[in-house]
Amino acid sequence: MTTFFKGYLLIIGIVSLIMGLWGMFTPEFANYPTFQNIERGTPEASFIRTISGVFVSCGYVLIRFIFSSSKVQLGTVLIYISSFMLFGKLMGLLYEGYSRHDVIVTILGIVLVTGLIVVHKHRKDLLNYDL
């Protein structure tokens, strides 16, 4: 039974990765099934690219969870999700253009990812591995 669920989770992880990468890197949404009526340069298009980063990160974390024997820490998961969201936002800036809101959100995203990495490294340094 566990093998069935692992196979299902693997399929969902791969589909999430593919759909997320497709949403981030496709120049036009005409071929993307759900968003074919969304035009380039709109806030909706930029939002789709940002959320596509969430799909990529969740697909990656899901696949990593299936094949990893170690526990994935919450800080690591947050770094992956935030980093891929930021990467999706950068693709939105590249394909959809710049607006004041997008630039502010990108700067705040960079600060967020930097803060997560710094705090995560600091917490790892506090762990005592002496038994």
N, C-alpha and C positions, 0 to 999 in steps of 0.2 A: 504494500500500500504506500509506503514511503517513496518507493521508486516512481510510482505514478505521480505523486504530488511534486517530486523533484523535477520530473519531466515536464509537467505542466508549468511550474515556476520558471524553468529554463525557457520554454516557448514564450511565455509572457515577457521575460527579460529580454529576449532577442527581438521580439516584436516592438517592445518599448524603445530599445536602442535604434532600430531601423526607422521607426516612425519619428522619433526625436531628431535623429540626424537628417532625415528627409525634410522635416519642418525647418530645421536651422539652415540648411544649405541650398534648398531649392530657390532659385531666383524668383520664380512665379509660383503662385499657389494654384494654378489652373489644373495641375496634375495631382494635387493633394486632395484626396476624396472629400473631406469635410469642409475645407476652406476654399473651394474653387471660386466663390463669389467675393473673396477678400482681395482688394486691390493693393498694390505696392504703394509704399509711402504713407500708409494710414497707421494710426495708433494700434488698430487691431492687428495689423501685420507684424508690428514690432512686438506686441504682446505674445503673439503666437510663437515667434522665434524665441522669446524668453522662456515661455512655458515648455517649449520643445527641449530646452536644456534640462528641465526637471525630469522629463521622460528619459533622456539619455542617462542622467545620473541614477535615477531609480532602477533602470534596466541594468546598469553596471553593478550597482550595489546588490541587486537581487541575484545576479549571476555569481557575484563574488560570495554571497552568502551560501549559495548551493555548494560551491566547490571548496570553500575554505573551512578548515577545521578549527581555526582560531575565532575568537569572538571579535566582531567588528565593533569598534567603540563608537559611541554616539557622536563624539567630536569629529571623527573621521567621516561619518555619514553626512554630517552637517557641512563639512568642508567640500565633499563631493557635490552635494546638491547645490550649494551656493556657488561653487566654481563653474559648474555646467550652466547654471542659470545666468551667471555673468557672461560666460562665453556665448550663450544664446543672445544675450542683450547686445554684445559686441557685433554678432552677425546681423542683428536688427539695425544697428547703427550703420553697418556697411551696406546693407541692401535697402533699407527704408529711409536713410538720411538721418540728420540730426535735428532734434528739437531740444529746447531748454530742459524740459522734463527728463528726456532720455539721458542727457549728459549728467544731470544731477543724480539720477538713479544709478547710472554707471559708476560715478565717483563713490556714491554710498555703498555700492556693491563691492568695489575694490577695497574700501575700508573694512567692510564686513568680513570678506575673505581673509584679509590680512590679520584682522583681530582674531578670527577663529584659529588661524594657523599659530599665531603667537601664544594664545591661551592654551591651545592643545599641546604645544611643545613644552610650555611651562608646567602643565599638569603631568606630562610624561616624565619630566625631570624630577618631580616630587615623589614619584613612585619608588619604593624601596624594594629591591629585588633580592635582598639578603633574607634567607629563610632560617 
